[in-house]
């Protein structure tokens, strides 16, 4: 389930997902109607989007999530981004508010046995001698150190922007609470502007291949 107010209207979000699944730019010259219809049908059956006119607070997000978990078996909640969540008391920047909200999300994720992916922006980063912004650490997330302290995993997506056409991206894993799921580290990838997917420097795609017939196998799902 997506809570992603920045990706409004939902049709815009759908077009981005279609591009990611197909690896093609969303336009008539790149995609056939059959391709779009097949992907949209799959998304309609497996993805859910909040009504952003009615859902804006953490309480409302979790109420919708709870219903979708029960009725549709949702296993992943994406909150994009943290600063789009409205608090009931207007204290979005309050340290206690952030701490309690993170506790609520962690408790909910454990209780429902799901993954919650929370997108949060870093504070304003300084540039180094090479005029490049350094990669933010987990403690550079804007608002509170508890974003690092209370999360199980923290990773950063950083564009290098060495030139206007530069597509180089650094994925920095700053925290892994449970070692059986991985470890800290860094990988450097290239970003494809046409599809929104990531590739390794050798050209191998680092994303789901939607054209794989096994992807449509109900038993696999």
N, C-alpha and C positions, 0 to 999 in steps of 0.2 A: 504494500500500500504506500502511495506517495502522498506526503504533505509537502508540496512544492509550489507555493504561491508565485514564485518568480517565473514559473513555466506556465503562465496563463496566456491565452485560454488553453484548455486541455487539449484541443486539436493541435496546438503548437507543440505541446509535450509529446503527443502521439507521433507527430512527424519526426521528432528527434529520435524516438525509440525505433521507428521504422528504419531510419538511416543506420542506426547502430546494429540492428539485426541483419540488415541486408548488406551493409558495407557500402551503400550507395547514397549519393546526394538525393534529397527528397525533391524531385522535380519530374515532369512528364518525360523528359528526354532520357532519364536514368532508370526509371522504374515503370513497369507495366501495371495496369490496373489489377491484374491477377496477383501480382507480387504484393501490392499494397493491401489488397483485400485479405490475403492469407495471413499477413503479419498482424493486421488490425484485428482479425478474428481471434488470433492467438492472444493478443494483448487484452482484448475485451474479456476473454475467459480467465485470464491469469493475473491481470494487473488492476488495481483499484486506485481511484484518485479522489481526494477529499473535495467536498464542495466548499470552495474557499470563501463563498459568501456567508456560509454558516459555521464553518470550522476555523478557529483561529487560536484558541487557547490550548494549553497542554491537556487540560481536562477533557476538552472536546475531542482532541486528537486521539486520546487513549480510549474514550468511549466508542468512537468509530472503529478503532483498531480492535477492541474487544469483540465487537459484533462481527467484524469480518473474519477474525480468527475462529470464532465459533461457527459461523455459517459457511465460510468459504475456505477455511484452512490456511489463511495467510500466515507466512512464516517470516517475512521481512518487512519492516517498517522503515521507510526513508523519510527523514525530516530534513528538508532543504529550504531554508537554512535556519539555524538557531534564532537569528535575529528577526525572523518572521513569526515567531511564536509570541502571541500577546499574553501578558500576564493579567490575572484577574484584579491585581491591585496596582498595576501601573509601575512596578518596580523591576523592569527588565534588566537594569544594570546593577541591581542590588546583589552583593555577594551571597547573602543568605538565600535569596530567591534562586540564584543559579545552582547553589549547592543542593537545595531541596528538590529542584526540578531534576537534576541529574540523579539523585537518589530515587526519585519516583520512576524515572525511565529505567534505571537498572533493576529495580524491584519488579517492575512490570515485565521486563524482558525475561527475567529468571522465572517468574510465576507462569508466564505463558509459553516458555521455552521457544522464544523467537530471537531474531537478530534485529536490533535497532541501529540503524546507521544515521548518525547525527552529523550534519555538515555545519561547521563553525568557521568563521573567518578569523585570520590572524590580526593582531594589532599592526599599526603602520611600521613597516620594516625599513631600517636604514640600509643604505648601499655601501659597498666596500670600495676599495681602491680601483677595482675594475668597473665601477659604476653598476654592478649587479647586486640585486637584492639577495641577501643570504637566505637559505632555506629555513623557514620558521621551525622552531622546536615545539614540542607539545606545550611548553610553558609560555609560548608566544601567542596562544589562542586568546583572542580578545575577550576580556571580561573577568576571567578568574582562572587561577591555577588548578581549580578543581576539575576543569575539563580534562586535564592530565591525570590528576590524582584519582578520579572516580571512574575513569573509562577502562575497559579491558584492553582495548586496542586503539592506537592513535597513529594515523598516517597522513602525510602531507603530499598534496599534488602541487608541484611548483613549476611554472613555466620559466625558462631561462631568459627568453626575449633578448637574445644576443643580437638579433636583427629583426627587421619587420617581418621577414618570411620564415623566421626560425620556428620550428615545430618541436624542438627538443624539450622534453619534460622529465623532471626528477620526481620519482615516487620514493619518499623517505618514510620508513617505518620506524617511528620513534618509541613505541611502546607495544609490547606483547606480554600480557599478564600471565598467560598460560603457555608454557614452552612447547607443549605437544601440538599447538596450532601454528608454530613458527618462531621467528626470532627477529630482533632488530636488524635493519639493514637498508640498503638503497639499491634501486634499479633505475636505469636511464632508458627512456622510451621515446618514440616519436609519435606525434599526434596527427591524425588525419582529419583535416578540416572538413572534408566532404562528408564523412560518416560519423565523426565524433568518436572514433575508436582509437585505440593505442596499439602501436607496433614496436617490436624490438628493432634495434638498429640493423639487424640482418634482414628485416622485412617480414618476419613471421608475425602474423596477426595475434594480438593478445586480447582476444574477446571471444564470445560465444559465436560459433558458426551456425547461423540459423538455417542454412541450407542442408545441414546434416539430417538425413531422414529419421535418425533415431530421436531427434529433438521432438518429433511429433508423436512418438510412441507413448500411448497412455500409460503403459506399464512402467516406463522409465520415469514418468512424472510422479 
